Amino acid sequence: MKIGILGYGNLGRGVECAIRQNPDMELVAVFTRRAPESVSILTKDAKVCSVADVEEWKDKIDVMILCGGSATDLPEQTPKYAQMFNVVDSFDTHAKIPEHFEKVDAAAKKSGHVGIISVGWDPGMFSLNRMYANAILPEGKDYTFWGKGVSQGHSDAIRRVEGVKDGKQYTIPVEAALEAVRNGENPELTTRQKHTRECFVVLEEGADPAKVEETIKTMPNYFADYDTTVHFISEDELKEKHSGIPHGGFVIRSGKTGWDQENSHVIEYSLKLDSNPEFTSCVIVAYARAAYRLYQEGQKGCKTVFDIAPAYLSAKDGAQLRKTLL
């Protein structure tokens, strides 16, 4: 199947690498808002094109993978490009997913295409595991822990603080909370009890570290509700020790079964990722295969990970799956 990538940042580069690992896929074009001649990609036979020329590729691409940001790019791009292509995105603003779904669904049904939204690990793989666990253990409680890993949004928030030259923020699950959940204790946990935040900050010359630390720790929506530690380090140390984008986390459901709910069960799914964008890209590429297959069957409209049977994600056929994985 012929794949296009729209947007060539960390996620776009990850998608390009993931396509290389899937022999049934071919990257044919990367679309960018930058000057195409300024963008260097890894795939020799693929073209780099301006976003302005995307409509010329309507009949040459089976699935367009949208690699923009959830804040401003995808709410506009996914409905727009669903009118021309089968599309997959990684829209991750949880509260706005229903609204995003409606817009993409209307556009994809009108054009006869398939759009799959909110694909990645959360939303995405974590969502699936929450859903499976809820269906299996209807009497129980859900817990999601993120980390240890770099939060790109929180890192950006640090860098906007006056006096900060650069910075990275790690989200870290509280070990005692995690153990209580794993033990089936079903604790009621506040935001502060579930995660801590650790910041590594490079100061601008002459900046007041006490003022910067106070500004970070009291920042509403980002740090005020958490126990936050701020470390001041050199630019060299930040580059040497904190240049990666690792992440991960745990989805746990603790539930009871039996006539008198006498037996306890814990379902846990965990991820430990060296590269958040590269793993997200691998999930997206598997769902691009599903989008193509659904389209070939004559389906149309918007889908989420809940709507797609696992077999549609795999390059193996049904007979191979039953023989090797069932």
N, C-alpha and C positions, 0 to 999 in steps of 0.2 A: 504494500500500500504506500502511496505517496504522501509524505508528511510535509507540512509547512510549519515554520516557527515564527510567531509574531512577537518581537521583543527579544533582545539578545543581551540580557544581564546574567546574573548568577543562575537563574532558573533556565533561561534559554540555552546557556552553555551546557547545563546538566541534561536537558532534553536531547541536545545533539549527541552527547556521549551515550545516553541510554539507547537512542535509535541504533547506534553502532552495534549494540549487543543483541539486537532483534533482527535476524536475517530476513524476516518477512516485511520489513519496513525500509523505506528509502527517504532520506531528507532531500527534498528538491529545491527548497528556497527558504531563506531567512529574510524576514521583513523588519526594517528598522526605521525609527524616526530620525536617526542620525544620517549623515551623508554616507551612502552605501560604500563608497570607496574608502571610507575611514574605518570600516568594520572588517576585521579579519576573522574568518571562521576556520574550523578544523577540517570540515568535510570538503574534499577537493572538487567534487563534481556538482556541489550545490551552489546556487546563485545567491548573492546578497542583493536585495531589492529595496527600494523605498516603499514605505507604507502607502504612499500615494498611488502606487501601481498595483495594489493588491487585487483589484477587481479584474485585472487582465488574467489572473491565475484561477478564476472561478472553476474552470473545467480541467485543471491540471493538478489539483490537490485533493486527495481523498479526505484528509482530516487536517484542520488548522489548529495547532496548539498555541493557546494564548498565554504569554508569559509576562503580562503586565502586573501592576500592583492592584491590590483589592480596594484601596482607598479611593482612587480616582480613575484608574485605567479600565478595569474589568466591568464596572457597572455600565460603562458606555460601549466598550469594545465587544463584549460577548453577544449582546443582542444585535449589534450592528453586523458582526461577521457571521452570525448564525443565519443571516439572510443570504449569504454567499457560499458557505462551507458547512460541513460537519465540524463542530468545535469542541474543544475540551479546555476548561480553565481550572484554576486553583483558588477561586474566590473563598476567602477565609474569614470574612466578617460575620461571625455566627448569627448575630441578631438580625442581619439583613438578608440572610439566605432565602427566606420565603419570598421576599419582594424581588430579589434577583432572579429566582426561579420563574416567577410569573412573566417577567419581561423576556427572558430567554425562551421560554415555552411558546409565547405568542409569536415571536420572530421565527423560531425554528419550524413551528407548525405551518406558518404562512408560506415558508420557502420549501418545505418538504425535507428539511435536514434534521439531524440529531445533534443536540447540544448536551454535553455532560458537564455539570458544574461542581465546584467545591471538592475537587479531587486532590488528594495529598495524603498526609498522615493524620492531621487533625485540623479541619474536617477531612474525612476520608477513611483511612484504615481504623483509626480510633472510633469513628462513628459506627462503622460496621460491627466492631467488637462490642460497643455499648448495646447496639440493637440485638445482636445474637444473644448476649448475656441476659438482657431484659426478657427476651422471648423464652429463654430456657429457665430462668429463675424469676418468675413474676413477683415473688415475695422477697424483696431484698433492697439493697442500696448501691448506687453507683458512686465511684470515686475516680477522678482523673488527676494524675500528677504529671507535671511537665518538668523535664530536665533530668540530670544537669545539662544545661545547654544555653547557647547564646540566643537571647531574644533580640531580634533585629530592631523591632519597634522601640523597645526600652533602651537599646544602645543609641538609637537616633535621638531619643529624648534627652539622654545624658549629654550628647554632643551639642544640643541646642542651649545648654546652660552657659550663661556668661562666665568666661574664665576657663572653659574647657576646650582644649585643643583637639583631643580625641578620647575615645572611651569604648569599652565593651561591658555589657551586663550579662550575667549568668543567672538563670532561674534554677533554684535548687530545691528539690522536695525535702521536707522535714522528715528525717529518718524515723523518729518516734511515731509520727502520724502514719507513715507508710507501714510500719510494723503492726500498729494497732489494727489497721484495715486488713492486712494480710492474716492476722490472727482471728479474723471474723468478729471483732468487737463492735463493728458498726458505729464508730464514734461520730458525734456531731462536730464537725471541724469548721472553724472560721477561716477566712482567707489567710490571716497571719499564721494560723497553726499548720497550714498545708505546705507553704513555700516560703523560702527566704530569697533575698536578692543580693547578689555580690557584684560590686562595680569596680572596674579597674580604669582609672582616670589619668590622663596626661593633661597637666595644667598649662595654660598660656603663661608666658613669662610675666611675673608680677601679680598673678592672680592670688586671691586669698583662699587657702585651702579650707579653712573653717566655714567660710561663707558658701563655697561651692558644695561642701558636704551637706550643710544644712539645707540648701536649695534642693539638692537631689533627694534627701531623705523625706522632705515634706511635700514633694511633688504629688498633687492629687492625681488619681487614676493610674499612676505608675508605681510610686514607691511609698506613699503615705500609709497604706494599709499593710505594709510588710516590714519585717525586721530586715533592715538593709545595712550592709557593710560597704564602706567606700575605701578603696586602696589607691593611693597616689603613686604612680610608677613613671618610669622614663618612656619616651617614645620608642627607644630601641627594645625595651623589655616588652612593650605592648606588641610590637611587630614580631618579636621572637617567640613569645609564649601565648599570644592571644589572636593570631591571624586567621585561625580556622573558624568554621561555622558549625560546630557540633551541636547536636540536640538529641532529644529522645523523650521517654516518659513511660507511664504505666496507666492502663485502663483496668480497673478492678471492679468486679461486682461480687458482693457478699450476700448470700441468700440462704433461705431455710426451705427444707422439704419435709414431707411426712405429715401424717394426719394431725399431729399436735406440734408440727414444725420442730421436731426433736433433732433433726440432723442439719448441720451447717455445711455450706460449700463456698469455695472462693474460686472465681474465674479471673485469671490475670493474663493480660497481653502486654508485652513490653517491647520497647525499641531503644537501641543505643546506636546513634548515628554519628559517624565522622563528619558527614556533610549533609546538613538539613536540605539545601536546594537540590543536591544530586539525588538523594533518596526520594524527595517529592517528585522529581522529574521521572524517576523510574515508575512510580505509581501512575503518573499522568500518561506515560507512554503505553502502559498496559490498558488503560481505559480508552486510549485512542484506538486501539485494536477493537475494543468493544463497540465504540461508536461506529466504526467502519462496518462491522458485521451487522449491527442493528439496522444501519442504513440500507445495506444490501438486502435485508429481509423486508424492507418497505416501511420500517418504523420511522416516526418523526416526533419532534417535540423535545422538551427538556427532560433530562434524567439526572438522578443522583446515584451515588454508590449503592443506595438501598434498592434501586430498581433493576440492577444488572446481575444476572446469574454469574457465579465465579467462572464457569467454563468459557464465557466470552472474553475473559482477560488473557487466557493462555494461548500460546502458539500451538500447543498440542491439541490434537483432535480428541473426540470423546473416547474412542477406543484406547488411545495412549493414556489419557487421564485415568480411566478405570483400571488399567493395568499397572500403572506406575505410582499413582498417588492416592487412590481410594483405599 
